């Protein structure tokens, strides 16, 4: 086995991945523009606004800064609850090997759709919507070498 890691994913890790995806796209740009516009509108009209408008201003400002991240975190908690706690993932020249309890699963390299490196994690995409998240905490000092290895296997 070239690399073997315990698969430890937390709700915060999935939340962080989702935030990377959202704010690294056009949706995130729209969220930021909306929030800044609401801040400017609130600052401009706060003195003239009645109580209902002030509540609407506050809710609009909180929509993408508090409410959306909280909802995404709750969804991540539900997803993490479905992941077995004794999972182990291994990587070698033949593919990816996942072990959970006494069940084993193997994925060949030609079925892997891609890999992406984020600041705090590496994501290996097994399909367009599913994959494996390996955090810096799990990877340790092997992160760069591991990433290079995965990229070399996917490109073959």
N, C-alpha and C positions, 0 to 999 in steps of 0.2 A: 504494500500500500504506500503510495507516494505521499499522500496527505490524509490525515484522519483527524476529525474534530468532533467534539460533542456538539450537538445541534441545540443551542440555547438561544431562543428568541423571546424577546419581551414585548409587551404592548407598546412600550416606548420606542423600541426599534421599528416596529411596523408603522407607528405613528410618524416617526421621523422619515421613513421611506415614502410614505404618502405625502408628507409635506415637501420632500424633495421633488416628487412627481408633480404636485400641484404648482408650486412656486417656481419650478423650472420650465413651465409651459406658458402658453398664452393665457390660460385660465388664471394663473397666478398674477400675471401682469394686469388683467382686468380686475382682479380682487384688490390689488394695490391701488389702482387708479380710482376704483369706487371708494375705498376707505379714505384716501387722501381727499377726494371730492367731498365726502361727507364731513370730514374734519373741517375743511374750509367753509362749507355751507353752515355747519354748526357754529363755527366761530363768528361768521358774518351775521347770522340771524338769531343767535342765542338770546340776546336782550329783548328782541321783539316777539319771540316765540311764546306760545302758551304752554301749559304743562304737557298736553298731549304731543305737541310737536317736539318738545324737549325729549320726551320718552322715545319718540320715533328716531330722533337724531342719535340718541345713545344706543338704541338697538341696532341702527344701521352701522354705526361705528364698530359695534361689538360683533357684527355678523361674521366677518372674516378674520377678526383678531382673537375672538374668544369662542363664539358659538361653533363655527366650523371646526376648529381644532379640537374642541371638546367632543363633538360628535364623532370625528375621525378616531379619537383616542378610545371612545367607548366601543366602536366597531373593531378596533385593533385588539381590545381586551377579549372580545368574543372570539376572534380568530385565533388568538394565542391559546385560549382554553381548549381548542380542538387539536392542538399539536401535542403529540406524546412527549412526556418529560424525559424519557430514556432514549431519545433518538440520537443516532450517531451517523455522521456522513463521511464517506471516504472518497478519495479521488485517485485514480491511477490511469495507466495508459489505455485501459479497456473502457473507462467511463466513470460514472458516478454511482456509488453504492450507498444506499440508505438502509439503515438497520433501526428498527423500532421494536423493542422487546424481542420476540422470536420470529418476527417477520422481516424479510429482506426484499429489497427492490433494487434493480439495476437500470441505469439509463446509459445508453451508448452516446458517445460524443456527437455523432451525427444527428441526434435528436435534440440537442441543446440549441436554443434559438439565439442566445447571446449572453454577454456578461457586461455589467456596468460597475464602475468603481466610483463610489461616493466618498466623501470625506471620512465618514465614520463606518463604512461598510462596503462589502462587495456583494452584488446581487447576480446570481446565476439564473438566467431565464430558461426554464424548461419548456414553457409555452409562452404565448404572448401575454398571458395574465397571471401565470404562476411561476414560482421559482424558489430559490433558496437564498436566504439572507445570512451572510456570515459577517458578524461585526468585528471591529478592530480588537475588541476584548477577547474574542474567540481566536482570531487569527494571530494576534500578537505580532512579533517581529517578522513573521513569515508573510505578511500581507503582500508586499511587492513581488516576492518570488512566486507566491501562490497565484497572484493575478496574472503574471507573465506566463505561468504554466497553463492556466485555464485558457488564456487567449491563444496560446500555441496549439492547444488541443482542438479548440473550436474552429480555427482557421484551416485545419487539415481537411 
